[in-house]
Amino acid sequence: MSRNMRSEIVRYDVEKLRDSRKAREFQENIQKMTRELNSNPETVDELWKIIKHTLGNVSEKVLGKARRTKKPWFNAICQEALERRKIARERWLNDTNNQEEERIFRVKRKELAEFKLLTVLIFDLCDAEPPRY
């Protein structure tokens, strides 16, 4: 199956389940929908379709779809470091025989990697969600 033929995976905002009221509402809705289903599936595939449909409907209703969030750790300092690295890379690619330009590019690349590592550590200390690279 090619990549374009696959169905899109729907992601729900499961973080809402940390709230005990939302978790209870989700559980009650699942129980209600399963009681309302009077079908007796004859095959495992039919049973799976019912379960998948029920979970999808309740998840959409109670949790909603997950929203993509921008990376809060990617600030102006990170943007500047990224730009410096891009410029150094372009200069080096224009003259790959120039060892000084290659050295500068490697230094800028290392700077950016160190900055990313520091950001992860800061987010861990602040008890925030760390970035995923």
C-alpha positions as CSV (number, residue, x, y, z in Angstrom):
1,M,0.0,0.0,0.0
2,S,1.5,3.3,-1.0
3,R,1.8,6.2,1.4
4,N,-1.0,8.2,-0.4
5,M,-3.5,5.3,-0.1
6,R,-3.3,5.1,3.7
7,S,-6.1,6.7,5.7
8,E,-5.2,9.6,7.9
9,I,-4.8,8.8,11.6
10,V,-7.1,10.9,13.7
11,R,-5.5,12.0,17.0
12,Y,-7.7,13.0,19.9
13,D,-6.8,15.3,22.8
14,V,-6.2,12.5,25.3
15,E,-4.6,15.0,27.7
16,K,-8.2,15.9,28.7
17,L,-8.5,12.5,30.3
18,R,-6.2,13.7,33.1
19,D,-9.2,15.7,34.3
20,S,-11.2,13.3,36.4
21,R,-14.5,14.8,35.2
22,K,-13.6,14.3,31.6
23,A,-12.4,10.8,32.3
24,R,-15.6,10.0,34.0
25,E,-17.7,11.5,31.2
26,F,-15.7,9.5,28.6
27,Q,-16.2,6.3,30.6
28,E,-19.9,6.9,31.0
29,N,-20.3,7.7,27.3
30,I,-18.5,4.5,26.3
31,Q,-20.7,2.4,28.6
32,K,-23.9,4.2,27.3
33,M,-23.0,3.5,23.7
34,T,-22.1,-0.1,24.3
35,R,-25.4,-0.7,26.0
36,E,-27.3,0.9,23.2
37,L,-25.6,-1.3,20.6
38,N,-27.9,-4.3,20.1
39,S,-26.0,-5.9,17.3
40,N,-24.5,-9.3,17.7
41,P,-21.5,-9.3,15.3
42,E,-20.9,-12.6,13.6
43,T,-17.2,-12.0,12.9
44,V,-14.3,-10.5,14.7
45,D,-14.0,-7.9,11.9
46,E,-17.6,-6.7,12.5
47,L,-17.0,-6.5,16.3
48,W,-13.8,-4.5,15.6
49,K,-15.7,-2.1,13.4
50,I,-18.3,-1.5,16.1
51,I,-15.6,-1.0,18.8
52,K,-13.6,1.4,16.5
53,H,-16.8,3.4,15.6
54,T,-17.8,3.6,19.2
55,L,-14.4,4.8,20.5
56,G,-14.1,7.3,17.6
57,N,-17.5,8.8,18.2
58,V,-17.1,9.1,22.0
59,S,-13.5,10.4,21.6
60,E,-14.6,13.1,19.1
61,K,-17.6,14.1,21.3
62,V,-15.8,14.2,24.7
63,L,-12.2,14.9,23.9
64,G,-12.1,16.5,20.5
65,K,-9.3,16.4,18.1
66,A,-5.8,17.2,19.2
67,R,-4.5,20.5,18.0
68,R,-0.9,20.9,16.8
69,T,0.9,23.4,18.9
70,K,3.8,25.5,18.0
71,K,7.1,24.7,19.7
72,P,7.2,27.0,22.7
73,W,10.9,26.5,23.1
74,F,11.7,27.7,19.6
75,N,12.3,31.4,20.4
76,A,14.2,34.3,18.8
77,I,17.6,33.1,20.1
78,C,17.0,29.7,18.5
79,Q,15.9,31.3,15.3
80,E,19.1,33.5,15.2
81,A,21.3,30.4,15.8
82,L,19.5,28.6,13.0
83,E,20.0,31.5,10.6
84,R,23.7,31.7,11.5
85,R,24.1,28.0,10.8
86,K,22.3,28.3,7.5
87,I,24.5,31.2,6.4
88,A,27.6,29.3,7.4
89,R,26.4,26.2,5.5
90,E,25.7,28.2,2.3
91,R,29.1,29.9,2.4
92,W,30.8,26.5,2.8
93,L,28.7,24.9,0.1
94,N,29.6,27.7,-2.3
95,D,33.3,26.8,-1.8
96,T,33.6,23.3,-0.5
97,N,37.4,23.4,-0.8
98,N,37.6,26.3,1.7
99,Q,38.5,24.6,5.0
100,E,37.9,27.7,7.0
101,E,34.3,28.0,5.8
102,E,33.8,24.3,6.7
103,R,35.2,24.8,10.2
104,I,32.9,27.8,10.7
105,F,29.9,25.8,9.6
106,R,30.8,22.9,12.0
107,V,31.1,25.4,14.9
108,K,27.7,26.9,14.1
109,R,26.1,23.5,13.8
110,K,27.6,22.5,17.2
111,E,26.3,25.8,18.7
112,L,22.8,25.1,17.5
113,A,22.9,21.5,18.9
114,E,24.1,22.7,22.3
115,F,21.4,25.3,22.3
116,K,18.8,22.7,21.7
117,L,20.2,20.5,24.5
118,L,20.1,23.4,26.9
119,T,16.5,24.2,25.9
120,V,15.5,20.6,26.7
121,L,17.2,20.8,30.1
122,I,15.5,24.1,30.9
123,F,12.1,22.7,29.9
124,D,12.7,19.7,32.1
125,L,13.6,21.9,35.0
126,C,10.6,24.1,34.5
127,D,8.4,20.9,34.4
128,A,7.2,21.8,30.9
129,E,6.9,19.4,28.0
130,P,10.3,19.1,26.3
131,P,10.7,19.5,22.6
132,R,10.9,16.4,20.4
133,Y,13.7,16.3,17.8
